């Protein structure tokens, strides 16, 4: 199984914690991985779409922290919609580990592998979808 981890590097400390949690799961499952970085959460769906034919699954990692403007809602909603479009329309197996939080402190708690471990949760979701797809997808 080949999994691409796509991470937004806008908040490097949070991204690193999410990645650490995801990799514990993926290496524990014996999965071959590759890691690519994009500037922010809005770029994650596009990067996954570009790599769609080369991987069995994808783990999307990033963080959107509420600020003083409407930008939080746009980035949160559109990155999630982009991932859902790829999942539903294109049948891609994506674990969504893009955090949407009120503060950096919330993000760090959710990202830490020994606490919230949302990177690990996203990796587990990806693996579950890949396994489900292999069981129920029609033979080609």
C-alpha positions in Angstrom: 0.0 0.0 0.0 1.3 3.5 -0.9 0.1 6.5 1.0 0.9 10.1 0.3 1.0 12.5 3.3 0.2 16.0 2.2 0.8 18.6 4.9 0.2 22.3 5.1 3.3 23.9 6.6 1.7 27.2 7.7 2.1 26.2 11.4 5.3 24.1 11.4 5.2 22.9 15.0 1.6 21.8 14.7 2.3 20.1 11.3 5.3 18.3 12.8 3.2 16.9 15.6 0.4 15.8 13.2 3.0 14.1 11.0 4.6 12.3 13.9 1.2 10.8 14.9 0.3 9.9 11.4 3.7 8.2 10.8 3.4 6.1 13.9 0.2 4.6 12.5 1.5 4.3 8.9 4.8 2.7 9.7 3.2 0.4 12.2 0.9 -0.8 9.4 3.9 -1.4 7.1 2.7 1.2 4.6 5.1 2.8 2.1 4.8 6.6 2.4 5.8 9.8 0.8 5.6 13.2 2.3 4.9 16.5 0.4 4.4 20.0 1.8 2.1 22.7 0.6 1.8 26.3 1.9 -1.6 26.1 3.4 -4.8 24.0 3.9 -6.4 25.3 0.7 -3.6 23.8 -1.4 -4.0 20.3 0.1 -6.9 19.1 -2.2 -5.1 20.3 -5.3 -1.9 18.4 -4.4 -3.9 15.2 -3.7 -5.7 15.5 -7.0 -2.4 15.9 -8.9 -1.1 12.7 -7.3 -4.4 10.7 -7.4 -3.3 8.0 -9.7 0.0 7.2 -7.9 -1.2 6.3 -4.4 -3.7 4.1 -2.7 -4.6 6.6 0.0 -3.9 10.1 1.3 -3.5 11.7 4.6 -4.2 15.5 4.7 -2.5 17.3 7.6 -2.8 21.0 8.5 -4.3 23.5 10.8 -6.6 26.5 10.4 -6.8 28.8 13.5 -9.6 31.3 13.8 -8.5 34.9 13.4 -10.3 38.2 13.3 -11.7 37.9 9.8 -14.0 35.7 7.8 -10.9 34.0 6.2 -11.1 31.1 8.8 -14.5 30.0 7.6 -13.5 30.2 3.9 -10.3 28.1 4.5 -11.9 25.6 6.8 -15.0 25.1 4.6 -13.3 25.0 1.2 -10.4 22.7 2.3 -13.0 20.3 3.7 -15.2 20.6 0.7 -12.2 20.0 -1.6 -11.3 16.8 0.3 -14.9 15.6 0.3 -15.2 16.2 -3.5 -12.2 14.1 -4.1 -13.5 11.4 -1.8 -17.1 11.2 -3.1 -16.6 12.2 -6.8 -13.3 10.5 -7.4 -13.3 7.7 -4.9 -10.1 8.7 -3.3 -9.3 7.3 0.2 -8.4 10.4 2.3 -8.0 10.8 6.0 -8.7 14.4 6.9 -6.3 15.6 9.6 -6.8 19.3 9.0 -7.5 20.9 12.4 -9.9 23.8 12.7 -9.5 25.4 16.0 -9.8 28.6 18.1 -6.2 28.9 19.2 -2.7 27.5 18.8 -3.0 26.0 22.2 -6.0 23.9 21.1 -4.2 22.9 18.0 -1.1 21.7 19.9 -3.2 19.6 22.2 -5.1 18.0 19.3 -2.0 17.4 17.3 0.3 16.0 20.0 0.7 12.2 19.4 0.5 11.6 23.2 -2.7 13.6 23.6 -5.3 14.3 20.8 -3.3 12.5 18.1 -5.4 13.8 15.2 -2.6 12.9 12.8 -2.9 9.3 13.9 -6.6 9.4 13.6 -6.4 10.7 10.0 -3.9 8.0 9.1 -6.2 5.3 10.6 -9.1 6.8 8.6 -7.1 6.6 5.4 -6.1 3.0 6.0 -9.7 2.0 6.9 -11.0 3.5 3.6 -8.2 1.8 1.5 -9.1 -1.5 3.1 -12.9 -0.9 2.6 -12.3 0.0 -1.0 -10.3 -3.1 -1.7 -13.2 -5.2 -0.2 -16.1 -3.6 -1.9 -14.8 -2.0 -5.1 -15.8 -3.9 -8.3 -13.1 -5.9 -9.9 -11.4 -4.1 -12.8 
